Amino acid sequence: MPTPATGAQRPPIRLRTPAPEDASAFLAAVAASRRLHAGRVSPPDTRALYRTWLERIGDGSYFGHFLVDDAGELAGVVNLSEVIRGGYQSAFLGYYVFAGYECQGIMSQGLRLVLPRAFGQYRLHRLEAAIQPGNIASRRLVENIGFHLEGVARRSVKIGGRWRDHERWAITAEQWRGRASRRRKA
Ligand SMILES: CC(C)(COP(=O)(O)OP(=O)(O)OC[C@H]1O[C@@H](n2cnc3c(N)ncnc32)[C@H](O)[C@@H]1OP(=O)(O)O)[C@@H](O)C(=O)NCCC(=O)NCCS
């Protein structure tokens, strides 16, 4: 894996809503990222699964975002899934970059774009990320953003045919806003 880039080298990214016409580019990026994603995430890898993902994005209990680089290429994905309303206002946070985009600060930027939407426009109050203990990049990513480790859920998610332990990292709207206001004052 390449050496992480410094802040000054990080290319700017923006969010875009996934669309039907992105299918070919998305599936090519997923195919090229198999090794990076193996045992960690299982993105849609057929046209039918891509269509199903787009349908989920439209149903109000799931938010999907592409991270797009300055040339318009797909750099990664951030999903908010299992949205529970009522007294919870919570969701699970899932994310991955595509091969060639890792270790450049892309996902750090991506989460800093998605979290204000999650706690603003989407009216969520708590986000949880389920992270395998050995996924150092993912742990550092959320810790830097201000997530807290709440515990370990044993054999909680089946990935690649195996039940795997996952740490439960979470952040609330108040914690996010508190950090944002401290950053502004610093
Ligand atoms: C986890 C993932 C999304 C991180 O994306 P990224 O854009 O490479 O992350 P960033 O470059 O923003 O780096 C985030 C932090 O992780 C660190 N990091 C990144 N890759 C690392 C690696 N391979 N080893 C150790 N630390 C790493 C960075 O240095 C940075 O920490 P720092 O700012 O304290 O230095 C990416 O590695 C990925 O897609 N992995 C496969 C899918 C996956 O694991 N998804 C998450 C499932 S919970």
The ligand as an SDF file (V2000), in Angstrom:
LIG
                    3D

 48 50  0  0  0  0  0  0  0  0999 V2000
  -10.4900    2.1370    5.2520 C   0  0  0  0  0  0  0  0  0  0  0  0
  -10.3550    3.0030    3.9980 C   0  0  0  0  0  0  0  0  0  0  0  0
  -11.7520    3.4510    3.5620 C   0  0  0  0  0  0  0  0  0  0  0  0
   -9.5090    4.2330    4.3680 C   0  0  0  0  0  0  0  0  0  0  0  0
   -9.5690    5.1330    3.2520 O   0  0  0  0  0  0  0  0  0  0  0  0
   -8.3560    6.0920    2.8790 P   0  0  0  0  0  0  0  0  0  0  0  0
   -8.8800    7.1360    1.9530 O   0  0  0  0  0  0  0  0  0  0  0  0
   -7.1940    5.2760    2.4470 O   0  0  0  0  0  0  0  0  0  0  0  0
   -8.0360    6.7450    4.3150 O   0  0  0  0  0  0  0  0  0  0  0  0
   -7.2480    8.0980    4.5590 P   0  0  0  0  0  0  0  0  0  0  0  0
   -6.1590    8.2300    3.5450 O   0  0  0  0  0  0  0  0  0  0  0  0
   -8.2360    9.2080    4.7010 O   0  0  0  0  0  0  0  0  0  0  0  0
   -6.5320    7.8040    5.9500 O   0  0  0  0  0  0  0  0  0  0  0  0
   -7.2470    7.6900    7.1800 C   0  0  0  0  0  0  0  0  0  0  0  0
   -6.2540    7.3610    8.2860 C   0  0  0  0  0  0  0  0  0  0  0  0
   -5.8310    6.0050    8.1530 O   0  0  0  0  0  0  0  0  0  0  0  0
   -4.4220    5.9310    7.9790 C   0  0  0  0  0  0  0  0  0  0  0  0
   -4.1770    4.8730    7.0100 N   0  0  0  0  0  0  0  0  0  0  0  0
   -4.6230    4.7950    5.7410 C   0  0  0  0  0  0  0  0  0  0  0  0
   -4.2120    3.6450    5.1950 N   0  0  0  0  0  0  0  0  0  0  0  0
   -3.4770    3.0170    6.1360 C   0  0  0  0  0  0  0  0  0  0  0  0
   -2.8070    1.7770    6.1630 C   0  0  0  0  0  0  0  0  0  0  0  0
   -2.7960    0.9630    5.1150 N   0  0  0  0  0  0  0  0  0  0  0  0
   -2.1680    1.4140    7.3100 N   0  0  0  0  0  0  0  0  0  0  0  0
   -2.1860    2.2190    8.3900 C   0  0  0  0  0  0  0  0  0  0  0  0
   -2.8410    3.3970    8.4380 N   0  0  0  0  0  0  0  0  0  0  0  0
   -3.4550    3.7890    7.3060 C   0  0  0  0  0  0  0  0  0  0  0  0
   -4.0080    7.2920    7.4600 C   0  0  0  0  0  0  0  0  0  0  0  0
   -2.6480    7.5570    7.7300 O   0  0  0  0  0  0  0  0  0  0  0  0
   -4.9720    8.1920    8.2050 C   0  0  0  0  0  0  0  0  0  0  0  0
   -4.5530    8.3840    9.5370 O   0  0  0  0  0  0  0  0  0  0  0  0
   -3.6930    9.7110    9.9710 P   0  0  0  0  0  0  0  0  0  0  0  0
   -4.4570   10.8960    9.3690 O   0  0  0  0  0  0  0  0  0  0  0  0
   -3.7310    9.6580   11.4540 O   0  0  0  0  0  0  0  0  0  0  0  0
   -2.3540    9.5420    9.3660 O   0  0  0  0  0  0  0  0  0  0  0  0
   -9.6070    2.2450    2.8460 C   0  0  0  0  0  0  0  0  0  0  0  0
   -8.4060    1.6900    3.3610 O   0  0  0  0  0  0  0  0  0  0  0  0
  -10.4430    1.1180    2.2520 C   0  0  0  0  0  0  0  0  0  0  0  0
  -11.2710    1.3510    1.3690 O   0  0  0  0  0  0  0  0  0  0  0  0
  -10.2440   -0.1300    2.7450 N   0  0  0  0  0  0  0  0  0  0  0  0
  -10.9730   -1.2930    2.2430 C   0  0  0  0  0  0  0  0  0  0  0  0
  -12.4620   -1.2380    2.6280 C   0  0  0  0  0  0  0  0  0  0  0  0
  -12.6650   -1.0550    4.1190 C   0  0  0  0  0  0  0  0  0  0  0  0
  -11.8960   -1.5700    4.9390 O   0  0  0  0  0  0  0  0  0  0  0  0
  -13.7290   -0.3040    4.4740 N   0  0  0  0  0  0  0  0  0  0  0  0
  -14.0650   -0.0530    5.8640 C   0  0  0  0  0  0  0  0  0  0  0  0
  -14.7650   -1.2050    6.4650 C   0  0  0  0  0  0  0  0  0  0  0  0
  -15.0850   -0.8760    8.1830 S   0  0  0  0  0  0  0  0  0  0  0  0
  1  2  1  0
  2  3  1  0
  2  4  1  0
  2 36  1  0
  4  5  1  0
  5  6  1  0
  6  7  2  0
  6  8  1  0
  6  9  1  0
  9 10  1  0
 10 11  2  0
 10 12  1  0
 10 13  1  0
 13 14  1  0
 14 15  1  0
 15 16  1  0
 15 30  1  0
 16 17  1  0
 17 18  1  0
 17 28  1  0
 18 19  1  0
 18 27  1  0
 19 20  2  0
 20 21  1  0
 21 22  1  0
 21 27  2  0
 22 23  1  0
 22 24  2  0
 24 25  1  0
 25 26  2  0
 26 27  1  0
 28 29  1  0
 28 30  1  0
 30 31  1  0
 31 32  1  0
 32 33  2  0
 32 34  1  0
 32 35  1  0
 36 37  1  0
 36 38  1  0
 38 39  2  0
 38 40  1  0
 40 41  1  0
 41 42  1  0
 42 43  1  0
 43 44  2  0
 43 45  1  0
 45 46  1  0
 46 47  1  0
 47 48  1  0
M  END
$$$$
